[in-house]
């Protein structure tokens, strides 16, 4: 049975089960007290001149102190907590921008259930394994935008990731250049940042999740790539798709096929294939690598292993409020009770034994 008040007040409410043992101890103390009375009556020791048992006025107090001490020990063990304190969070990691291609070619189903869905599924499984690295998501097609801030809260990142689809971007061309430019902004790198200033920070990385189709000009020779190279930021790619390619289906809300995207030049249904040449050139130019999503999570594991050679430094991950632990208070009371019980005698001290010092001859 869950009791919200107890769960809010104690860090370890399950330790309340120790109260059952305390109940057993109390029951044993009662049985021992009754047995003592029976023995005294049997041997006719209940007399005023029986010093060992005369006037046991402190016995109830000693029992109460002993039980009270055990009670407060259990309360301390349950971890009482109240009040709040702000705690700064620090992580050891690097900064990574993941740019996800939302062009319609990512709807092709040469990798099931589709290129886009497979990429999102793999990302959902991979993100929680990243430790303290901060990640930002960029969605791109013909244009690009930052879909999430730079954060180490991977549950929030997955929430940003889940709804992304081609309808989020109206321009359905594919521009890797736009993705790279937005990644720099998402990594908080503006025109004033220099390679020297980045040396004192954790490494910055970019990962493109795309099928490689690029309808823009030659991205590798663009000014933005030259800027990335000068800053020493590697560009990795997770290539999604197959060399055989597939048609691009358009489905309704029930996932029923409506039609295939048409090729406006050649006519007929358009077929999209994995084009990784530009990704390989980009990786070679920036000291990155290309991995293939058709290998499943192994592609992401290989990518993560490749990032381990880059600098990870301590960085601010925000703050959180937590309750103050107050176990010291019941523990101090328990110690006081048990010490009092230990030093307290059970009967009044028989000072009458020393009256002979005052006897006159």
Number of C-alpha atoms within 10 A of each C-alpha: 3 8 8 9 9 15 13 14 17 23 18 17 20 12 15 15 11 17 14 10 11 16 12 12 14 16 12 12 14 13 11 12 12 11 12 12 12 12 12 13 12 10 8 10 16 15 12 10 10 11 14 12 15 16 16 14 13 15 16 11 15 20 16 15 21 19 21 17 24 21 19 20 19 21 23 24 20 21 19 23 18 14 11 12 11 11 11 11 11 14 17 16 22 22 25 22 27 24 28 27 31 29 27 21 32 29 24 26 21 22 20 13 13 19 28 29 19 20 25 19 17 17 19 18 12 16 18 15 12 14 12 22 23 23 25 23 26 24 27 32 30 21 20 26 20 20 18 19 18 20 18 22 16 21 12 12 22 19 12 15 20 13 9 18 18 19 11 16 18 11 16 18 18 25 23 28 23 18 25 25 19 23 27 20 14 24 21 12 16 11 8 6 11 13 13 9 10 15 12 10 15 18 20 23 23 24 23 26 27 32 29 26 23 19 14 13 11 11 21 19 11 11 12 16 20 15 15 20 17 12 19 17 20 22 26 26 26 26 24 28 31 21 11 10 17 20 18 22 20 15 13 9 6 6 8 10 11 10 12 16 16 15 12 9 7 8 8 11 16 18 16 24 20 19 19 23 12 16 28 20 16 23 18 16 18 21 14 22 21 23 21 22 24 19 10 13 17 15 18 20 15 14 20 14 10 13 18 11 9 14 16 19 18 13 18 11 18 12 11 11 11 13 16 14 17 15 20 13 13 20 20 14 17 24 15 14 20 18 14 16 21 12 9 15 14 19 15 13 9 10 7 7 8 9 8 8 7 7 7 5 3
